[in-house]
């Protein structure tokens, strides 16, 4: 199994140790799983380069032509 050396700041290492103690059997397992998860998250392929908001799409589809008065001025009289 390949090995490597990594320099971490004291704060990051303390967080790593705490996470390893709480969630993993050993620091080695924690390092392997966290690195693998990070690589997997980093290599996410982009399906849609310009994501759109579904709510915005729905609003665009439901818009009406505002060039004409949607209600008659006659309807506004009391």
C-alpha positions in Angstrom: 0.0 0.0 0.0 1.5 3.4 -0.9 2.2 5.8 1.9 2.8 9.6 1.9 3.5 12.4 4.3 1.2 15.3 4.8 1.7 18.5 6.8 -1.4 19.9 8.5 -1.9 22.9 10.6 -2.5 22.3 14.3 -6.1 23.2 14.0 -6.8 20.9 11.1 -4.9 18.0 12.8 -6.9 18.5 16.0 -10.2 18.4 14.0 -8.9 15.3 12.2 -8.0 13.6 15.5 -11.4 14.4 17.0 -13.2 13.0 13.9 -11.1 9.9 13.8 -11.7 9.2 17.5 -15.5 9.7 17.2 -16.2 8.2 13.8 -13.5 5.7 12.8 -11.7 2.7 14.2 -8.2 4.2 13.6 -6.5 7.3 12.2 -5.4 5.2 9.3 -9.0 4.3 8.4 -10.1 7.9 8.9 -7.4 9.2 6.6 -8.1 6.6 3.9 -11.9 7.2 4.0 -11.7 11.0 4.2 -9.2 11.2 1.3 -11.3 8.8 -0.8 -14.5 10.8 0.0 -12.7 14.0 -0.9 -11.4 12.6 -4.2 -14.9 11.3 -5.1 -16.5 14.7 -4.3 -13.8 16.5 -6.3 -14.3 14.3 -9.3 -18.0 15.0 -9.7 -18.8 15.3 -13.4 -20.9 18.3 -14.4 -24.1 17.2 -16.2 -25.5 20.7 -16.8 -23.0 23.4 -17.1 -25.6 26.1 -16.5 -27.9 24.8 -13.7 -31.3 26.5 -13.5 -33.7 26.9 -10.6 -36.8 24.8 -11.1 -38.9 27.4 -9.4 -37.7 30.0 -11.9 -38.4 27.6 -14.8 -42.0 27.2 -13.6 -42.4 31.0 -13.2 -41.1 31.6 -16.7 -43.5 29.0 -18.1 -46.5 30.5 -16.3 -45.8 34.2 -17.2 -48.4 36.0 -19.3 -48.0 38.7 -21.8 -47.8 42.0 -19.9 -47.8 44.2 -23.0 -51.5 44.4 -22.8 -53.5 45.3 -19.7 -54.4 41.9 -18.2 -57.5 43.5 -16.7 -59.6 46.1 -18.4 -59.4 49.7 -17.1 -63.2 49.5 -17.1 -63.0 46.7 -14.5 -61.1 49.0 -12.1 -64.0 51.5 -11.7 -66.1 51.3 -8.6 
